[in-house]
Amino acid sequence: MKQTINKISNICKWIFGYGIMITLFLGGFTFLGYLAALIIGGDVATTICTFINQQINPIMIYISTIMVLFGLLTMYLAGEKALTSQKKKSSKK
């Protein structure tokens, strides 16, 4: 049972890693698109910004939301306690 959970956790880590990488690349392309629109100006810039806002940004939001869920699922399956507020015990001598 533990081995199966570890395999599922590793698959989720793999999906999470590549999904976040795709999201970051989309964010970079969005930045470059807005930068190009700023340089070009005029009606073409409006068209570029509208395309980015209506086509690319919703995809980025969906992918990043799904990847956050995969990341949380991975942490849960691996038994990590990253989201808890536990104080570390300091050793005093």
N, C-alpha and C positions, 0 to 999 in steps of 0.2 A: 504494500500500500504506500509506504514511504517513497519507494523508488518511482512509482507512478506519479505521485504528487511532485517529486523533483523533476521528472520529465516534463510534466505540464508546466511547471514553473519555468523551466529553461526555455520552452517553446514561447511562453508569454514574454519572457525577457527578450527573446529574439525579435518577436513581433513589435514589442515596445521600442526597442532600439532602432529598428529600421523605420518604424512609423514616426518617431520623433525626428529622425534624420530627414525624412521626407517633409515633415512640417517645417523644419528649420530652412530647408532649401526653398520651400514655397515662400517663407517669410523673406528670404534674401531676394528672390525674384520679385516679390511685391515691392521691396525697397528700391530695387533697380528700376522697376517700372515707374514708380512715383518720381524717382530722380530723373528718368528720361522725360517724363511728362513735364517736370519743372523746367528742364532745359529747352524742350521743344516749344511749349506754350501754345496758346490759342485753342482752337476747336479740337485739334488732334489731341492735345493734353487732356481736355475734358473727356474725350472718347476713351483714352487710355485709362484714366482714373475711374471712369464709370465701369469699364470692363473689369478692372481689378476689384473694385468694390462689390460688384454684383456676381462675378463668376469665381474669383479665386478666394476671396476672404471667407465666404460661407464654407467652402471645401476645407480651408485651413482650420476653421473653428470646429467642424465636425471631426476631422482627423485628430486634432489635438485633444478633444474631449474623449474620444474613444481610446486614445493612447494613454491618457491619464487613468482611465478605468483599467486598462491592461497593466499599467504600472502598479496600481493598488492591488489588483488581483495577484500579481507576481509577489508583492511583498507579503500578502496574506498567506499565499501558498508556501512561501519560503520560511514563514515564521518570523519575519523581521518585525521589529517593534520600533520603526522609524518615526511613527506619528504619535508616540506617547510622550507625556511630559514627566518623565522620571528624572529625579536628581541623581547625579553620579555621587557615589560615596567617596569622599576624599580620605586618604589615609594620613592621619596626623600622628606624629611620633613625639 
